[in-house]
């Protein structure tokens, strides 16, 4: 994978994350689930920021950033608290995988950035119920 | 079309096979392909650990030393605080997996951190290495020490990933760093009161 291909894959993942967190955020009740709501809200803001950073990193690399899809299928029916939490968890695990790939396909500042993103996704997945993983982001291990 | 060949394998082989394959691939990738270097890796020259050592092997050696030090500390903490044993068990499993994988990459003569990397003696938690005497009797303090060690390991492993020349190795190290970062959070949620039998 070239550095640009890896960053494009990460950007595609962030487009999905921003969409899904937007939908999930709209379905979580702030009054009955204030804690989950706040975690989703934080994640949404963070992924939006990361999406924008990736766009600018790709432009710096003189590549045209991939556009987002019109909509994304949520990984689960995603209406109950458990389903919404599971959707967030799956998202963070997918982000971990694209960022692990990006670590392996980039160097310098872009790799440093991907390392931070991978760490954040792995830690954030815990807050959505993940068990600690020996090799976050590496499915074949 | 290097992008295609770099895509993750979809047919899932067994975990063991992949581990072996990864280690073998890393060894091949890290040690170079000339027969001279292969024989050097098996023979006496590896002890020199000088300019002949592949930079990534030196990184792996330092990463291995850091993983072993933290593994030793976690196990020593379990021994000193049996009530924490279950909470710490997943950490042991993860560090053992990391040690195993890195151990397959590092030639025996290099294990232990005698490498060309200048900061080898400053690997995380090297100071608190293997001795249950180093584990505080206060379980809260013992947990705090572990948190600090895992945090240091996270930072050091990210640095190793940053400097690794092989992309596959960088990816692996990045994942190991993320696992250590997860430990920092997991440890923060452990109730030290459960380890309080010796207070």
Interface residues (C-beta under 8 A of the other chain):
Chain A: X1 X2 X5 X96 X99 X100 X101 X103 X104 X105 X111 X112 X114 X115 X116 X118 X119 X121 X122 X123 X126 X131 X132 X133 X134 X135 X136 X137 X138 X139 X140 X141
Chain B: X2 X3 X6 X7 X8 X9 X12 X13 X15 X18 X19 X22 X90 X91 X93 X94 X97 X98 X154 X158 X161 X162 X167 X168 X170 X171 X172 X174 X175 X176 X177 X178 X179 X181 X182 X183 X184 X185 X186
